[in-house]
């Protein structure tokens, strides 16, 4: 089958918001995931759109007609980048498009950990009596936040915490320009570990690579304040989970909010020990999953594919 008429084809390999699909259909011959033809994407696709589906080197090798991959969201680790580079196939993701929704989740996780909401809600659901005098959280006003990664999400987080809590900001990013965040008061450090003894909240916004795996492990956790909160809304694997469990059980860290885990979605079988600490809020990688952001990121990826293919003509 493949392309029909003058429009290039694009195969939607997963479900996407209806508004984004309708937009796609104005630009492309769009093969939907419910169409039996979708299974032939390796033979016929000019472009594909994915969100969570893994695209392997073998997929790329077999997709002889493939010219572009649209990726809803920022992370591209599910796609074999070396195979794409060999074929000169761009991975057109959507950096910045989900920044505000991820930043709002960072705020949500931080507040939930600070006020021990998980423990309170879970005990109430188990019909256990919880009185206010049994609860002891911490306030965020004036607390210092350390941000690892000075991209769009990091900036959105910094603005929220500055505005809501007048938080002093430490920032680390070896790749950001020297004048990054010039309009936002902050202290930039060249060595990430220099900020650890000073921050009350540490939030991570960096990709998972060989260098960033176990970026936060026992040596880093030991340098943090015992009443500090760790937030990971980036990628599983950046935080060493076993070391985190130990730090929480030993009381060398107040708590953690995790939207990303080594195993996703997180399960009780894998994370019972972590959750049993009573100091962790876990969510199943929902940073970008607001209805508005899903439409925006899918539409942005579609537009990037369309623009790229038009430039090739």
VEXDRENPA-285766 format. One record per residue (C-alpha): residue number from 1; residue in three letters; chain; x, y, z. Coordinates in pm, 1 decimal, always signed. Each point is the difference from the previous one (the first is absolute). Last residue first. Layout:
NODE  tordo  voke  tike         X         Y         Z
NODE    NUM   ala     A         X         Y         Z
...
// end
This chain:
NODE  tordo  voke  tike         X         Y         Z
NODE    313   unk     A   +1164.3   +1804.5    -165.9
NODE    312   unk     A    +216.5     -55.0    +306.4
NODE    311   unk     A    -126.9    +315.5    +167.2
NODE    310   unk     A    -353.8    -131.6     -29.9
NODE    309   unk     A     +98.0    -323.6    +175.6
NODE    308   unk     A    +148.0    +193.7    +289.5
NODE    307   unk     A    -296.8    +232.2     +36.8
NODE    306   unk     A    -244.3    -291.8      +5.2
NODE    305   unk     A    +205.4    -193.2    +255.2
NODE    304   unk     A     +26.3    +306.8    +224.0
NODE    303   unk     A    -372.4     +64.1     -32.9
NODE    302   unk     A     -83.3    -353.9    +109.1
NODE    301   unk     A    +233.2     +28.2    +300.7
NODE    300   unk     A    -162.0    +330.8    +101.0
NODE    299   unk     A    -348.2    -147.4     -34.9
NODE    298   unk     A     +90.5    -291.8    +226.0
NODE    297   unk     A    +159.4    +232.5    +256.1
NODE    296   unk     A    -291.9    +244.0      +6.2
NODE    295   unk     A    -274.8    -261.1     +13.4
NODE    294   unk     A    +170.9    -188.6    +282.5
NODE    293   unk     A     +79.6    +326.4    +178.4
NODE    292   unk     A    -362.3    +110.3     +12.5
NODE    291   unk     A    -128.6    -335.8    +122.3
NODE    290   unk     A    +263.4     -13.4    +273.1
NODE    289   unk     A    +235.4    -291.8     -25.6
NODE    288   unk     A    +335.6    +172.5     -32.6
NODE    287   unk     A    +139.7     -78.9    +343.8
NODE    286   unk     A    -193.8    -324.9     +35.7
NODE    285   unk     A    +295.2    -240.0     +26.6
NODE    284   unk     A    -183.3    -256.6    +218.2
NODE    283   unk     A     -18.8    +196.6    +328.2
NODE    282   unk     A    +182.7     -80.4    +322.0
NODE    281   unk     A      -9.5    +203.5    +324.0
NODE    280   unk     A    +263.9    -117.4    +243.9
NODE    279   unk     A     +53.7     +42.3    +374.4
NODE    278   unk     A    -211.7    -280.7    +139.8
NODE    277   unk     A    +309.9    -222.8      -5.5
NODE    276   unk     A    -229.5    -281.1    -110.5
NODE    275   unk     A     -16.8    +162.1    -343.3
NODE    274   unk     A    +364.0     -78.2     -68.0
NODE    273   unk     A     -21.5    -351.7    +137.6
NODE    272   unk     A    -317.1     -77.3    -195.8
NODE    271   unk     A    +148.4    +134.7    -322.8
NODE    270   unk     A     +53.1    -301.9    -224.1
NODE    269   unk     A    -294.3    -216.8    +103.4
NODE    268   unk     A    -214.1    +308.8     +62.1
NODE    267   unk     A     +41.8    +106.4    -360.1
NODE    266   unk     A    +146.0    +308.5    -168.1
NODE    265   unk     A    -116.1     +58.3    -357.6
NODE    264   unk     A    +273.1      +2.2     -89.9
NODE    263   unk     A    +292.8    -178.7    +161.9
NODE    262   unk     A    +315.4    +205.5     +56.6
NODE    261   unk     A    -226.3    +277.1    +123.1
NODE    260   unk     A    -117.1    +346.7    -103.2
NODE    259   unk     A    -268.7    +221.1    +154.2
NODE    258   unk     A    +178.1     -22.9    +331.9
NODE    257   unk     A     -53.1    +228.8    +297.9
NODE    256   unk     A    +247.7     -60.4    +278.1
NODE    255   unk     A     +20.2     +42.7    +376.7
NODE    254   unk     A    +175.6    +143.6    +303.4
NODE    253   unk     A    +347.7    -132.0     -82.6
NODE    252   unk     A    +264.1    -131.4    +243.1
NODE    251   unk     A    -271.4    -175.0    +200.1
NODE    250   unk     A    +162.7    -343.7     -13.4
NODE    249   unk     A    -303.5    -151.8    -172.3
NODE    248   unk     A     -11.8    +283.7    -252.5
NODE    247   unk     A    +371.4     -18.5     -76.7
NODE    246   unk     A     -12.2    -379.9     -38.4
NODE    245   unk     A    -298.0     +14.2    -235.4
NODE    244   unk     A    +178.1    +266.1    -207.5
NODE    243   unk     A    +312.9    -214.0     -24.8
NODE    242   unk     A    -210.0    -285.2    -134.3
NODE    241   unk     A    -171.3    +231.9    -246.9
NODE    240   unk     A    +314.8    +143.0    -157.2
NODE    239   unk     A    -144.3    +317.4    -150.6
NODE    238   unk     A     +61.5     +76.5    -368.5
NODE    237   unk     A    -128.3    -347.5     -84.9
NODE    236   unk     A    -359.2    +109.0     -58.8
NODE    235   unk     A     -21.5    +318.6    -202.4
NODE    234   unk     A     -89.1    +365.3     +57.4
NODE    233   unk     A    -260.9     +72.6    +266.7
NODE    232   unk     A    +233.2     -86.3    +286.4
NODE    231   unk     A     -55.2    +201.6    +318.4
NODE    230   unk     A    +214.2     -23.7    +315.2
NODE    229   unk     A    -111.5    +171.7    +322.3
NODE    228   unk     A    +244.1    +122.1    +265.2
NODE    227   unk     A     -38.4     -38.4    +377.4
NODE    226   unk     A    +321.2    -203.9     +42.7
NODE    225   unk     A    +182.0    +258.6    -207.5
NODE    224   unk     A    +182.4    -140.7    -300.8
NODE    223   unk     A    +363.4    -116.7      -8.8
NODE    222   unk     A     -89.0    -358.7     +89.9
NODE    221   unk     A    -242.9     -14.1    -290.8
NODE    220   unk     A    +281.4     +85.2    -241.5
NODE    219   unk     A    +232.2    -277.9    +116.5
NODE    218   unk     A    -291.2    -249.4     +26.5
NODE    217   unk     A    -130.9     +47.8    -352.3
NODE    216   unk     A    -132.4    +283.3    -215.2
NODE    215   unk     A    +155.4     -11.4    -347.4
NODE    214   unk     A     -67.6    -375.3      +7.7
NODE    213   unk     A     -22.4     +11.1    -381.1
NODE    212   unk     A     +99.8    +351.2    -106.8
NODE    211   unk     A    +321.9     -90.1    -182.8
NODE    210   unk     A    -141.0    -299.8    -189.0
NODE    209   unk     A    -292.5    +219.0     -97.1
NODE    208   unk     A    -339.1     +80.9    +149.9
NODE    207   unk     A     -97.0    +354.9     -86.1
NODE    206   unk     A      +0.9    +288.5    +248.9
NODE    205   unk     A    -258.9    +178.6    +209.1
NODE    204   unk     A     +58.2     -96.8    +363.5
NODE    203   unk     A    -144.9    +180.9    +300.3
NODE    202   unk     A    +177.6     +53.5    +331.8
NODE    201   unk     A    -199.5    +163.4    +278.9
NODE    200   unk     A    +147.6    +136.3    +322.6
NODE    199   unk     A    +322.6    +101.0    -169.9
NODE    198   unk     A    +327.0    +108.4    +163.0
NODE    197   unk     A    +196.9    -321.4     +63.0
NODE    196   unk     A     -71.4    -119.1    -355.5
NODE    195   unk     A     +97.7    +314.0    -191.9
NODE    194   unk     A    +372.5     -78.1     -30.8
NODE    193   unk     A     -85.9    -348.8    -124.7
NODE    192   unk     A     -96.2    +139.2    -341.2
NODE    191   unk     A    +343.6    +146.5     -64.4
NODE    190   unk     A     -18.9    +310.3    -217.0
NODE    189   unk     A    -261.0    +162.8    +221.8
NODE    188   unk     A    -250.3    +266.3     -99.9
NODE    187   unk     A    -163.7    +210.7    +266.2
NODE    186   unk     A    -334.2    +139.4    -107.2
NODE    185   unk     A    -196.2    +319.4     -65.7
NODE    184   unk     A    -197.9     -34.3    -318.7
NODE    183   unk     A     +42.7    +233.3    -298.2
NODE    182   unk     A    +340.9    -142.9     -93.3
NODE    181   unk     A    -147.7    -351.7      +0.7
NODE    180   unk     A    +273.6    -117.9    -237.5
NODE    179   unk     A    +277.6    +257.2     -55.1
NODE    178   unk     A    +282.4    -253.4     +20.0
NODE    177   unk     A    -176.0    -224.0    -248.4
NODE    176   unk     A    -128.3    -337.0    +130.1
NODE    175   unk     A    +212.7    -310.0     -53.9
NODE    174   unk     A    +157.8     -41.7    +343.3
NODE    173   unk     A    -340.6     +36.6    +168.8
NODE    172   unk     A     -34.8     +71.0    +369.4
NODE    171   unk     A    -234.6    +240.9    +175.2
NODE    170   unk     A     -47.5    +125.3    +356.0
NODE    169   unk     A    -317.9    +197.3     +63.2
NODE    168   unk     A    -106.9    +198.3    +307.6
NODE    167   unk     A    -370.3     -66.3     +49.2
NODE    166   unk     A    -244.4    +289.1     +23.6
NODE    165   unk     A    -265.3    -265.7     +68.5
NODE    164   unk     A    -258.2     +31.3    -276.9
NODE    163   unk     A    +176.2    +226.3    -247.2
NODE    162   unk     A    +353.5    -130.2     +42.6
NODE    161   unk     A    -127.9    -356.8     +12.7
NODE    160   unk     A    -207.1     +37.2    -316.1
NODE    159   unk     A    +269.2    +191.8    -191.2
NODE    158   unk     A    +267.7    -256.4     +84.9
NODE    157   unk     A    -222.5    -289.2    -106.6
NODE    156   unk     A     -71.3    +167.3    -335.4
NODE    155   unk     A    +373.0     +58.8     -48.9
NODE    154   unk     A     +81.6    -363.6     +75.6
NODE    153   unk     A    -265.2    -114.0    -243.7
NODE    152   unk     A    +126.9    +218.8    -283.5
NODE    151   unk     A    +364.6     -91.2     +49.7
NODE    150   unk     A    +228.5     +72.8    +293.7
NODE    149   unk     A     +59.3    -358.8    +112.3
NODE    148   unk     A     +59.6     -83.3    +365.2
NODE    147   unk     A    -209.0    +237.8    +208.8
NODE    146   unk     A     +75.4     +62.4    +366.6
NODE    145   unk     A    -279.6    +157.4    +201.7
NODE    144   unk     A     +46.4    +204.9    +316.7
NODE    143   unk     A    -290.7     +30.6    +243.5
NODE    142   unk     A    -142.7    +348.5     +48.3
NODE    141   unk     A    -354.7    -126.0     +45.1
NODE    140   unk     A      -3.4    -377.7     -41.2
NODE    139   unk     A    -159.1    -106.3    +328.2
NODE    138   unk     A     +70.0    -336.2    +162.5
NODE    137   unk     A    -227.0    -282.7    +107.6
NODE    136   unk     A     -84.8    -146.4    +336.2
NODE    135   unk     A    -322.0    -194.3     +38.6
NODE    134   unk     A    -107.4    -179.1    +319.4
NODE    133   unk     A    -150.8    +320.2    +144.8
NODE    132   unk     A    -222.9     +16.0    -305.7
NODE    131   unk     A    -162.3    -327.3     +97.3
NODE    130   unk     A     +13.6    -308.1    -220.0
NODE    129   unk     A    -218.9    -292.3    +100.0
NODE    128   unk     A     +59.4    -306.3    -211.9
NODE    127   unk     A    -273.5    -108.7    -236.7
NODE    126   unk     A    +248.4    -129.6    -258.7
NODE    125   unk     A     -98.6    +290.3    -227.4
NODE    124   unk     A     +91.2    +233.2    +287.6
NODE    123   unk     A    +340.3    -163.6     +24.8
NODE    122   unk     A     +59.7     +41.9    -374.1
NODE    121   unk     A    -108.0    +365.5      +0.7
NODE    120   unk     A    +223.1     +99.9    +291.1
NODE    119   unk     A    +305.5    -190.9    -118.1
NODE    118   unk     A     -32.1    +135.1    -352.8
NODE    117   unk     A     -59.4    +358.2    +112.7
NODE    116   unk     A    +320.1     +33.7    +197.8
NODE    115   unk     A     -24.6    +383.0     -15.3
NODE    114   unk     A    +344.2     +49.2    -155.6
NODE    113   unk     A     -36.9    -308.8    -218.5
NODE    112   unk     A    -330.9    +115.0    -146.1
NODE    111   unk     A    +125.2    +355.7     -41.5
NODE    110   unk     A    +310.3    -115.9    -186.8
NODE    109   unk     A    -198.1    -238.6    -218.3
NODE    108   unk     A    -250.0    +269.3     -96.8
NODE    107   unk     A    +270.1    +259.1     -74.7
NODE    106   unk     A    +189.7    -247.5    -215.3
NODE    105   unk     A    -333.1     -82.4    -165.3
NODE    104   unk     A     -45.8    +368.2     -84.9
NODE    103   unk     A    +347.3      +3.6    -156.8
NODE    102   unk     A     -91.9    -299.4    -213.8
NODE    101   unk     A    -316.3    +175.4    -118.8
NODE    100   unk     A    +187.8    +321.9     -74.1
NODE     99   unk     A    +282.3    -161.9    -193.3
NODE     98   unk     A    -207.1    -225.8    -226.5
NODE     97   unk     A     +65.6    +183.5    -327.4
NODE     96   unk     A    +355.0     +89.4     +98.5
NODE     95   unk     A    +164.1    -272.3    -204.0
NODE     94   unk     A    -241.4    -162.4    -245.7
NODE     93   unk     A    +166.7    -284.1    -188.7
NODE     92   unk     A     +91.7     -28.0    -366.6
NODE     91   unk     A    +231.6    -297.8     -29.1
NODE     90   unk     A    +177.4     +65.3    -329.5
NODE     89   unk     A     +79.0    -283.2    -244.0
NODE     88   unk     A    +349.9     +36.7    -147.1
NODE     87   unk     A     +13.7    -377.8     -54.6
NODE     86   unk     A    +310.0     -48.6    +213.9
NODE     85   unk     A    -135.4    +255.9    +248.4
NODE     84   unk     A    -325.5    -192.3     +36.2
NODE     83   unk     A    +186.3    -321.2     +82.9
NODE     82   unk     A    +212.0    +183.6    +255.1
NODE     81   unk     A    -308.3    +156.3    +159.4
NODE     80   unk     A    -181.2    -325.2     +67.8
NODE     79   unk     A    -329.7    +140.8    +126.1
NODE     78   unk     A    -123.8     -51.5    +357.2
NODE     77   unk     A    +272.2    +240.5    +123.9
NODE     76   unk     A    -171.0    +289.9    -180.6
NODE     75   unk     A    -128.5    +190.1    +302.1
NODE     74   unk     A    -166.9    +335.2     -66.7
NODE     73   unk     A    -364.1     -74.0     -67.5
NODE     72   unk     A    -194.0    -126.3    -301.0
NODE     71   unk     A    +260.1    -136.5    -238.7
NODE     70   unk     A     -37.9     +47.1    -376.9
NODE     69   unk     A    +230.8    -221.6    -202.8
NODE     68   unk     A    +112.3    +105.2    -348.3
NODE     67   unk     A     +99.5    -137.0    -342.5
NODE     66   unk     A    -112.3    -362.9     +11.5
NODE     65   unk     A     -13.5    -165.5    -340.8
NODE     64   unk     A    +238.8    -287.6     +79.6
NODE     63   unk     A    -151.6     -78.0    +338.3
NODE     62   unk     A    +176.0    -334.1     +49.2
NODE     61   unk     A    +322.4    +149.0    +139.2
NODE     60   unk     A    -192.8    +240.6    +222.3
NODE     59   unk     A    -204.5    -282.3    +151.7
NODE     58   unk     A    +316.3    -205.6     +46.0
NODE     57   unk     A    +164.4    +288.1    +185.8
NODE     56   unk     A    -297.7      +2.5    +233.8
NODE     55   unk     A    -296.1    +233.4     +39.4
NODE     54   unk     A    -148.2     -35.3    +347.8
NODE     53   unk     A    -356.7    +125.0     +36.1
NODE     52   unk     A     -53.0    +272.5    +260.6
NODE     51   unk     A    -120.9    +303.4    -200.1
NODE     50   unk     A     +32.2     -80.6    -369.1
NODE     49   unk     A     -73.4    +163.6    -336.1
NODE     48   unk     A    +123.1    -154.0    -323.8
NODE     47   unk     A    +116.9    +141.9    -332.2
NODE     46   unk     A     +33.4    -117.2    -359.9
NODE     45   unk     A    -149.2    -331.2    +104.3
NODE     44   unk     A     -42.5    -286.7    -245.9
NODE     43   unk     A    +204.5    -309.2     +84.7
NODE     42   unk     A     +71.2     +63.3    +367.7
NODE     41   unk     A    -350.4    +142.0     +43.2
NODE     40   unk     A    -167.2    -321.7    -112.4
NODE     39   unk     A    -167.7     -67.1    +335.7
NODE     38   unk     A    -180.9    +331.3     -39.0
NODE     37   unk     A    -188.5    -133.4    -301.3
NODE     36   unk     A    -247.4    -174.8    +229.8
NODE     35   unk     A    -128.2    +350.2     +92.2
NODE     34   unk     A     -60.3     +40.7    +374.1
NODE     33   unk     A    +339.6    +168.5     +51.9
NODE     32   unk     A    -104.5    +261.9    -255.6
NODE     31   unk     A    +162.6     +49.4    -338.2
NODE     30   unk     A      -2.1    +370.2     -80.2
NODE     29   unk     A     +41.1    +126.6    -355.7
NODE     28   unk     A    +151.8    +316.7    +131.0
NODE     27   unk     A     -59.6    +368.1     +71.7
NODE     26   unk     A    -372.6     +33.6     +69.9
NODE     25   unk     A      -7.9    -349.8    +148.9
NODE     24   unk     A    +261.2    +100.8    +255.7
NODE     23   unk     A    -226.4    +273.2    +132.8
NODE     22   unk     A    -278.8    -252.4     +48.6
NODE     21   unk     A    +243.4    -231.9    +178.2
NODE     20   unk     A    +114.0    +281.4    +230.3
NODE     19   unk     A    -359.3     +80.7     +97.0
NODE     18   unk     A     -71.1    -370.5     +52.0
NODE     17   unk     A    +284.6     -36.2    +248.0
NODE     16   unk     A    +252.9    -268.4    -100.4
NODE     15   unk     A     -15.1    -380.8      +2.4
NODE     14   unk     A    +318.2    -173.2    -108.5
NODE     13   unk     A    +181.5     -84.6    -325.7
NODE     12   unk     A    -139.3    +298.0    -186.2
NODE     11   unk     A    +127.6     -67.2    -351.2
NODE     10   unk     A     +73.7    +307.4    -210.5
NODE      9   unk     A     -48.5     +19.1    -373.7
NODE      8   unk     A    +102.3    +279.8    -231.7
NODE      7   unk     A    -291.7    +180.4    -163.5
NODE      6   unk     A     -27.4      +9.9    -378.7
NODE      5   unk     A    -229.5    -301.9     -37.6
NODE      4   unk     A     +19.8    -309.9    +221.3
NODE      3   unk     A    +329.9     -74.6    +169.6
NODE      2   unk     A     +63.8    -356.0    +114.7
NODE      1   unk     A    -218.5    -289.4    -123.4
// end
